[in-house]
């Protein structure tokens, strides 16, 4: 199904570009404009036979349709520039879109002239446009952290059931997986900050299952920031959840070895990418993207990684998002053979190699998403006070919003108070920066419950 989707997405972009060009060149009502709009409508309808909505996004100077980077669309640079001039980084078109709605969109975009904000497109029933957002709070969101912690705990338990069924029956329990992903995807859309904060919880006895959930959440969080939503968001979450499922076939003496693997053992470990793809291809109701990510998630953009001998001219966007989440969560987790690394150290690893291993535009967005000091972390401020990170400030991930809990003497402050460190950066007095992360075990407080 992948090849037809790419072809349909390519056709959509070409028709969109043609419709914009004709709207710029010809007067309203010209028959060429009408023909191009009809062709655009047909291209969209064909994609809507595969999914209920289609998302066109701009990542750097690259156009992405749903989860597919259109790297071969070399004639579409003008379309990317036109959308950027209109201040548009995302266009979501739902099934059932009318020709008049497409006409309104094309007219608005074609008349934009380097605006600083998103072009004013009238409210349309089946089309949404805007910038890629770093946070979105939805009315009615489950803001109660205790409820969110319960959701997370249930998800980890479900991951254990999914893993067990893959081991004993040869395939994961998709009923359990779908129910769990639906809940997590809704929470990501409604209260992403709170859910991402929960990924800082570390249950070392259940590393495999918490890692599955954390990678799924972190992947969906990134995807949501790129404008991916609805069914496509859930597909990415499901694929990320299953990325390591091939390890159910890895011998336990290799999988759980406390010391560094020998070359032969590492060869065995590397098989999990192929094993996972095979398991998922044979499992009913698994989204087509899942075996792709399972196979690719250890490949890198510079051609390194494994499976050995596999070269890709480009990696699926879903693979790149999952790979970033996978490395980030694995490195900040404490295991028998590995000490937990602070987030700033992990993020430096993601940035290294001059962008040859990880797409640096996606890494920058990831840093904006999680921050150098993620929400829910306890940190020491430059004043010596202890605070919990409440919210990331995307323009300066080093300076989040914090809630100060303990004074420099170590005594609890009542009432606690909030500081936007990005605003206090030039202040002569008071906290203005984070010095270092702090182990919450040193303080009698649950950071997640007071953030």
C-alpha atoms as one frame of an Amber mdcrd trajectory, in Angstrom:
protein
   0.000   0.000   0.000   2.966   2.319   0.551   3.785   2.932  -3.110   0.212
   3.899  -4.125  -0.049   6.251  -1.144   3.157   8.002  -2.138   1.937   8.315
  -5.724  -1.416   9.698  -4.600   0.290  12.147  -2.227   2.616  13.297  -5.002
  -0.363  13.824  -7.300  -2.156  15.796  -4.580   0.774  18.185  -4.178   1.157
  18.685  -7.904  -2.544  19.441  -8.286  -2.397  21.816  -5.330   0.571  23.634
  -6.861  -1.185  23.854 -10.226  -4.343  25.245  -8.615  -2.324  27.945  -6.839
  -0.439  28.898 -10.000  -3.614  29.249 -12.033  -5.260  31.338  -9.299  -2.292
  33.702  -9.448  -2.115  33.885 -13.236  -5.765  34.081 -14.252  -8.732  36.180
 -13.219 -11.488  34.716 -11.046 -13.920  32.581 -12.995 -11.395  31.495 -15.621
 -12.078  27.912 -16.775  -8.459  26.843 -16.166  -8.856  27.650 -12.471 -12.036
  25.563 -12.328 -10.366  22.592 -14.059  -7.387  22.676 -11.692  -9.667  22.826
  -8.653 -11.608  19.811  -9.918  -8.338  17.902 -10.419  -7.252  18.848  -6.900
 -10.578  17.646  -5.525 -10.183  14.315  -7.327  -6.665  13.825  -5.943  -7.896
  14.486  -2.404 -10.822  12.107  -2.774  -8.465   9.329  -3.856  -6.339   9.803
  -0.733  -9.483   9.882   1.382 -10.258   6.336   0.278  -7.263   5.335   2.414
  -7.741   7.639   5.421 -10.459  10.008   6.700  -8.176  13.042   6.608  -5.035
  14.220   4.853  -2.398  16.480   6.393   0.029  18.562   4.335   2.869  19.891
   6.470   6.091  21.818   6.033   9.124  20.410   7.893  12.029  22.777   7.235
  11.778  23.186   3.444  10.370  19.715   2.911   6.730  18.911   2.296   5.255
  15.988   4.218   1.902  14.406   3.414   0.612  12.551   6.458   3.719  10.561
   7.490   5.422  10.596   4.076   8.273  12.980   3.229   7.937  13.930  -0.416
  11.656  13.982  -1.105  11.268  13.213  -4.785   8.860  16.061  -5.440  11.635
  18.285  -6.755   9.258  20.561  -8.663   7.286  21.488  -5.548   9.673  24.008
  -4.003   7.330  26.771  -5.165   4.424  25.211  -3.290   6.459  25.063  -0.073
   7.496  28.710  -0.471   3.921  29.804  -1.159   2.607  28.066   1.958   5.429
  29.553   4.040   4.665  33.026   2.666   1.090  32.517   3.798   2.344  31.601
   7.282   0.977  28.083   6.851   2.877  25.062   8.137  -0.061  22.683   8.149
  -3.201  22.051   6.113  -5.612  19.341   7.292  -8.316  18.329   4.803 -11.071
  16.017   6.023 -13.116  13.576   4.008 -16.193  15.223   2.495 -14.467  18.477
   1.596 -16.414  20.515  -0.954 -15.113  22.148  -4.109 -16.087  25.591  -2.782
 -13.970  25.004   0.325 -10.945  24.159  -1.806 -11.607  27.277  -3.906 -11.640
  29.445  -0.766  -8.370  27.900   0.468  -6.593  28.316  -2.871  -7.722  31.930
  -3.241  -6.538  32.831   0.247  -3.117  31.188  -0.159  -2.553  32.533  -3.663
  -3.027  36.146  -2.527  -0.684  35.920   0.490   2.382  38.130   0.269   4.936
  37.230   2.918   2.675  37.694   5.923   4.088  37.462   9.453   1.131  35.453
  10.712  -1.056  32.746   9.265  -3.121  33.998   6.341  -6.768  34.609   7.200
  -8.694  31.661   5.769 -12.429  31.719   6.557 -13.654  28.932   8.826 -14.276
  25.878   6.647 -16.070  22.697   7.747 -13.511  20.304   6.283 -10.257  22.322
   6.147  -7.999  23.559   8.950  -4.856  25.593   8.423  -2.269  27.008  10.791
   1.226  26.881  12.147   2.770  23.879  13.797   2.047  24.358  17.484   4.214
  23.535  20.462   1.292  23.077  22.831  -2.454  22.859  22.633  -4.860  22.756
  25.537  -8.337  21.487  24.766 -11.372  22.370  26.847 -12.365  19.463  29.008
  -8.854  17.989  29.015  -8.039  15.536  31.816  -5.829  17.959  33.752  -5.964
  16.006  37.020  -2.494  14.486  37.357  -3.752  11.595  39.465  -6.071  10.622
  36.611  -3.227  10.927  34.121  -0.977   8.760  36.303  -3.706   6.125  36.425
  -3.968   6.224  32.618  -0.207   5.781  32.349  -0.154   2.930  34.850  -2.927
   1.109  32.991  -1.050   1.617  29.718   2.104   0.025  31.146   0.025  -2.920
  32.359  -1.545  -3.237  28.901   1.921  -3.200  27.319   2.792  -6.202  29.466
  -0.262  -8.065  28.186   0.600  -7.173  24.584   4.162  -8.429  25.069   2.977
 -11.670  26.705   0.547 -12.425  23.891   3.288 -11.836  21.310   5.503 -14.306
  23.176   2.918 -17.036  23.721   0.710 -16.665  20.640   3.172 -15.240  18.133
   1.272 -11.984  17.709   0.410  -8.993  19.918  -3.114  -8.549  21.288  -4.422
  -5.818  19.000  -7.669  -5.376  20.915  -5.794  -4.367  24.049  -3.359  -2.287
  22.021  -6.055  -0.315  20.200  -7.956   0.526  23.371  -4.777   1.682  25.073
  -3.530   3.758  22.117  -6.913   5.454  21.741  -6.655   6.659  25.334  -3.062
   7.825  25.017  -3.685   9.577  21.687  -6.614  11.475  23.182  -4.488  12.491
  26.154  -1.661  13.635  23.864  -4.115  15.831  21.956  -5.708  17.209  25.126
  -2.937  17.586  27.698   0.388  16.790  26.101   2.522  18.451  28.788   1.082
  16.327  31.597   1.381  13.088  29.655   4.950  13.798  28.570   5.804  14.534
  32.192   4.681  11.016  33.081   7.372   9.570  30.828   9.885  10.746  33.438
   8.555   8.060  35.804  10.991   5.186  36.033   9.942   1.692  37.005  13.204
  -0.179  36.607  11.560  -3.585  37.087   9.266  -2.946  34.124  11.727  -1.194
  31.811  10.559  -3.064  28.699   6.933  -2.075  29.180   7.509   1.517  30.322
   9.868   1.956  27.366   7.121   0.795  24.987   4.701   3.342  26.439   7.218
   6.173  26.650   8.337   5.765  23.039   4.708   5.722  21.929   3.889   8.885
  23.902   7.041  10.710  22.808   6.455   9.762  19.173   2.832  10.939  19.275
   3.884  14.117  21.052   6.284  14.930  18.228   3.752  13.983  15.571   1.069
  16.121  17.191   3.444  19.065  17.092   3.866  18.494  13.348   0.114  18.701
  12.834  -0.572  14.968  12.602  -3.826  14.076  14.308  -6.780  11.701  14.328
  -6.334   8.253  12.833  -2.838   8.991  11.568  -1.717   9.980  15.081  -3.037
   6.707  16.494  -1.284   4.738  13.751   2.027   6.358  14.676   1.388   5.675
  18.353   0.619   2.034  17.609   3.700   1.630  15.415   5.939   3.204  18.062
   4.408   0.975  20.737   5.346  -2.093  18.685   8.792  -0.930  17.554  10.686
  -3.469  19.708   8.150  -6.315  19.571  10.692  -8.500  17.752  12.593  -8.810
  21.030  10.032 -11.384  22.185  12.102 -13.782  20.038  15.434 -12.676  21.498
  16.869 -15.237  23.969  16.461 -13.981  27.531  20.146 -14.515  28.296  20.912
 -11.957  25.591  17.977  -9.623  26.201  18.562  -9.365  29.959  22.350  -9.671
  30.059  23.677  -7.181  32.655  27.041  -6.748  30.936  28.064  -5.509  27.520
  27.050  -7.863  24.717  29.700  -9.793  22.822  29.816  -9.298  19.016  27.941
 -12.591  18.532  25.308 -11.612  21.107  24.881  -8.206  19.489  24.320  -9.935
  16.149  21.511 -11.897  17.784  20.077  -8.746  19.362  20.033  -6.932  16.023
  17.671  -9.538  14.604  14.777  -7.990  16.535  14.196  -5.435  13.777  13.566
  -8.113  11.168  11.735 -10.358  13.635   9.466  -7.485  14.645   8.595  -6.622
  11.058   7.730 -10.258  10.373   5.520 -10.534  13.457   3.652  -7.345  12.634
   3.185  -8.187   8.952   1.436 -11.397   9.998  -0.760  -9.721  12.639  -4.248
  -8.711  11.566  -5.350  -5.086  12.063  -1.795  -3.768  12.453  -1.349  -0.460
  10.569   0.959  -0.806   7.546   3.354   1.687   9.105   4.095  -0.580  12.099
   6.286  -3.204  10.366   8.088  -0.393   8.520   9.062   1.333  11.779   9.924
  -1.975  13.461  12.306  -2.729  10.571  13.782   0.774  10.216  13.996   2.214
  13.725  17.722   1.428  14.122  18.643   2.730  10.662  20.131   6.234  10.528
  20.004   8.977   7.941  23.751   8.614   7.262  23.312   4.962   6.235  24.617
   3.487   9.505  22.670   1.366  11.918  21.014  -1.966  11.275  19.709  -4.310
   9.803  23.155  -4.653   8.243  23.463  -3.945   4.572  20.199  -1.999   4.331
  20.365   1.419   2.676  17.451   3.808   2.404  17.502   6.990   0.276  15.212
   8.407   2.947  13.514   7.163   6.090   9.836   7.373   6.868   9.020  10.404
   9.028   7.398   8.020  11.501  10.656   6.063  11.709  12.658   9.224  12.399
  10.249  10.368  15.121  10.272   6.925  16.749  14.074   6.667  16.553  14.517
   9.972  18.363  12.038   8.912  21.048  13.655   5.472  21.346  17.202   6.774
  21.861  16.059   9.562  24.192  14.075   7.284  26.503  16.661   4.494  26.512
  19.527   6.811  27.447  17.705   8.567  30.261  16.609   5.252  31.820  18.564
   3.553  34.586  19.223  -0.133  34.025  21.580  -2.718  35.475  24.287  -1.915
  32.935  23.585   1.803  32.481  23.267   4.809  34.734  20.513   7.288  33.961
  21.776  10.281  31.974  20.250  13.745  32.414  18.134  15.005  29.531  20.633
  17.642  28.465  23.294  14.946  27.941  20.883  12.789  25.955  19.836  15.679
  23.735  23.478  16.438  22.996  23.851  12.873  21.709  20.881  13.400  19.388
  22.501  16.569  18.032  25.934  15.084  17.428  27.499  13.865  14.173  26.537
  17.083  12.388  23.046  15.788  11.783  24.245  12.678   9.962  22.459  10.217
  12.240  19.268  12.085  13.136  17.349  14.712  11.182  18.371  17.885  13.006
  15.204  19.785  12.205  13.207  17.057  13.944  15.719  17.017  16.821  15.269
  20.791  17.274  11.515  20.326  17.391  11.980  17.503  19.893  14.056  19.758
  22.133  11.288  22.359  21.903   8.805  19.660  22.881  10.550  18.146  25.910
  12.928  20.980  26.851  16.401  20.611  28.256  14.683  20.055  31.601  11.385
  18.247  30.897   8.125  19.027  32.661   7.829  17.100  35.912  11.576  17.242
  36.628  12.895  18.638  39.895  15.668  21.180  39.277  18.033  23.468  41.181
  17.892  27.156  40.249  20.741  29.666  40.151  19.485  31.065  43.477  19.889
  27.664  45.151  16.131  27.165  45.324  14.531  23.872  44.248  11.674  23.907
  41.745   9.626  21.598  39.554   9.431  22.279  35.823   5.848  23.054  34.858
   5.969  24.036  31.196   8.510  24.170  28.395   9.163  27.447  26.598   9.826
  26.412  22.974  11.849  29.507  21.891  14.334  28.857  24.734  14.149  25.252
  25.979  16.811  26.020  28.621  14.456  28.420  30.424  11.140  26.752  31.285
   8.349  27.824  33.564   9.000  26.464  37.064   7.216  26.277  40.395   9.590
  27.055  43.281   9.028  24.559  46.110  12.064  24.780  48.421  14.164  27.727
  49.514  17.931  27.839  49.391  17.918  26.618  53.014  16.103  23.455  51.927
  12.872  24.383  53.694   9.517  24.033  51.939   8.131  27.348  50.659   4.471
  27.987  51.422   2.877  29.045  49.255   5.000  27.961  46.315   5.294  30.410
  43.443   5.712  30.223  39.659   8.440  31.868  37.595   8.779  32.130  33.834
  12.548  31.841  33.586  12.590  33.164  30.026  11.153  36.432  31.319  13.413
  36.501  34.370  16.624  35.914  32.401  17.723  39.552  32.733  16.418  40.073
  36.245  18.926  41.320  38.810  17.359  39.352  41.656  15.383  36.157  41.945
  15.734  32.902  39.981  16.617  33.258  36.316  18.052  29.928  35.189  18.310
  26.207  35.906  21.639  25.009  37.266  21.095  21.240  37.281  18.487  18.509
  37.634  17.844  17.208  41.147  17.012  13.708  42.360  13.446  13.950  43.762
  14.350  11.168  46.171  16.262  13.774  48.185  13.039  15.661  48.888   9.764
  14.537  50.388   7.687  15.528  47.355   6.155  13.983  44.237   7.048  16.526
  41.521   4.245  15.359  39.241   1.610  16.130  41.850   2.806  19.688  42.508
   3.770  20.846  39.008
